[in-house]
Structures are given as structure tokens and as C-alpha cells.
Amino acid sequence: MSFVTRVSGDPGTRLRALVAKVRDLDPVVPQFDATTMADRVTLSLAPTSGGATALGIVGMLALVLTSLGLYGIIAQTVSRRTYEIGVRRALGAQDRDVAWIVVGQAIVLALAGIALGLVAALGSARLLRTLLYSVNLADPVVFGVAPLALIAVCIVAACVPTWRALRINAATALRYE
């Protein structure tokens, strides 16, 4: 025999009271698997929520690895422009103008990559929707935080070598290989 009841208040407290009442009525009747509906739903969704957690962890790991790769590429690209920065400074360009040119070009490259990535991600979101329940196809947190994080990484990656190049003497930068 099974009981399914709807209660007001705390279901856990009501469940214990119901089990105690059944035990009082007939102590010989075996009682097992007395759980709340919330516990049953959680248990039935455990594989799905575990998969979603695993995908979330993989997504965060992908964002970290992408950030590291982007940092390396942008930093290397800007470091190679030390000679150009020296020429611009030798010709009288202001430091902030040179920094704006270098950082701005790095941001444009990053924005192009982010735009292509967002198009691919929105295209593949339909596939993920078949694997997960109640997934928003254009989740603003995912599609907002990741690009903003990559833009921040790009700015830092471009600013650090640019700052280093601007700190050295223009004549030294002209001899830089």
C-alpha cells in the first residue's frame, strides 16, 4: 500500500508525523521508502543535474583555457610591436595615443573572434537544449559573462606589454628585435 498526501507546512515534519501515526495504528506493517516529493524529484533528476554540473565545469575550464590562450597571443602580438612603438614615440607620438592604437587594435581582433564565437555558440545552443531541460537558448549570463571576461583578458594582455614598451627609451625600442 502506498500513501501520497498533500500537506501544508514543512513536508519533512509532516512525513515523520505520518510515519509515526501509521506505526501507532499497526506496528507490524513494514514501512519503507518514506520520502517527500521534493526528495523523489531530486533523486530522479540527479543524472541530469550531474550532467549539467559537468557541462558547467567543462565550460568554465574552456573559458579559463581560452583566456590563457588569448592572453598569450595578444601579449606576443603586442610585444612584437615594440619597434613600432619606439618609432611612433621617436616621431613624437604621445604615450596614451600609442597605447590607444595598440590596445584598440587588439580589442578589435578580440571582438571579431567573440562575434564569431557567439554565432557558433547560438547555433549549437539548440543541440544543448535537446540534452538539458529548461535551458534558455540565449542565456544572458553565459552569453554576457564569457565575452566580457575575454574582453577584460584582451585589455590586460594588450596593456601589460604596451606599458612595458612605453617605459623603455625610444632609442632602445628602435634597436629592439
DAHU-V997181 format. One record per residue. N is the residue number from 1. SS is DSSP state (@ for helix, = for strand, . for the rest). OMEGA is omega in whole degrees, 0 to 359 (999 if undefined). Layout:
BEGIN
<<N | SS | OMEGA> <N | SS | OMEGA>>
END
This chain:
BEGIN
<<1 | . | 180> <2 | . | 175> <3 | . | 170> <4 | . | 183> <5 | . | 174> <6 | . | 183> <7 | . | 172> <8 | . | 182> <9 | . | 182> <10 | . | 181> <11 | @ | 180> <12 | @ | 179> <13 | @ | 180> <14 | @ | 179> <15 | @ | 179> <16 | @ | 179> <17 | @ | 179> <18 | @ | 178> <19 | @ | 178> <20 | @ | 180> <21 | @ | 178> <22 | @ | 178> <23 | @ | 178> <24 | @ | 181> <25 | @ | 181> <26 | . | 183> <27 | . | 183> <28 | . | 184> <29 | . | 178> <30 | . | 179> <31 | . | 179> <32 | . | 177> <33 | . | 176> <34 | . | 181> <35 | . | 176> <36 | . | 180> <37 | @ | 178> <38 | @ | 178> <39 | @ | 179> <40 | @ | 180> <41 | @ | 179> <42 | @ | 180> <43 | @ | 181> <44 | @ | 180> <45 | . | 183> <46 | @ | 179> <47 | @ | 181> <48 | @ | 180> <49 | @ | 175> <50 | @ | 177> <51 | @ | 178> <52 | @ | 177> <53 | @ | 179> <54 | @ | 178> <55 | @ | 177> <56 | @ | 179> <57 | @ | 178> <58 | @ | 178> <59 | @ | 178> <60 | @ | 177> <61 | @ | 177> <62 | @ | 178> <63 | @ | 179> <64 | @ | 180> <65 | @ | 177> <66 | @ | 179> <67 | @ | 178> <68 | @ | 178> <69 | @ | 179> <70 | @ | 178> <71 | @ | 181> <72 | @ | 182> <73 | @ | 182> <74 | @ | 180> <75 | @ | 178> <76 | @ | 180> <77 | @ | 180> <78 | @ | 178> <79 | @ | 178> <80 | . | 182> <81 | . | 181> <82 | @ | 178> <83 | @ | 179> <84 | @ | 179> <85 | @ | 177> <86 | @ | 179> <87 | @ | 180> <88 | @ | 180> <89 | @ | 178> <90 | @ | 179> <91 | . | 173> <92 | . | 179> <93 | . | 177> <94 | . | 181> <95 | @ | 182> <96 | @ | 178> <97 | @ | 178> <98 | @ | 179> <99 | @ | 181> <100 | @ | 179> <101 | @ | 184> <102 | @ | 181> <103 | @ | 179> <104 | @ | 178> <105 | @ | 177> <106 | @ | 179> <107 | @ | 178> <108 | @ | 178> <109 | @ | 180> <110 | @ | 179> <111 | @ | 177> <112 | @ | 178> <113 | @ | 179> <114 | @ | 179> <115 | @ | 177> <116 | @ | 178> <117 | @ | 179> <118 | @ | 177> <119 | @ | 179> <120 | @ | 180> <121 | @ | 178> <122 | @ | 177> <123 | @ | 181> <124 | @ | 179> <125 | @ | 178> <126 | @ | 177> <127 | @ | 179> <128 | @ | 180> <129 | @ | 177> <130 | @ | 181> <131 | @ | 185> <132 | . | 180> <133 | . | 175> <134 | . | 178> <135 | . | 177> <136 | . | 183> <137 | . | 180> <138 | . | 182> <139 | . | 184> <140 | @ | 179> <141 | @ | 182> <142 | @ | 183> <143 | @ | 176> <144 | @ | 185> <145 | @ | 183> <146 | @ | 178> <147 | @ | 178> <148 | @ | 177> <149 | @ | 180> <150 | @ | 176> <151 | @ | 179> <152 | @ | 178> <153 | @ | 180> <154 | @ | 180> <155 | @ | 179> <156 | @ | 182> <157 | @ | 179> <158 | @ | 184> <159 | @ | 185> <160 | @ | 179> <161 | @ | 178> <162 | @ | 179> <163 | @ | 179> <164 | @ | 181> <165 | @ | 179> <166 | @ | 181> <167 | @ | 180> <168 | . | 180> <169 | . | 181> <170 | @ | 180> <171 | @ | 178> <172 | @ | 180> <173 | @ | 178> <174 | @ | 178> <175 | . | 184> <176 | . | 179> <177 | . | 999>>
END
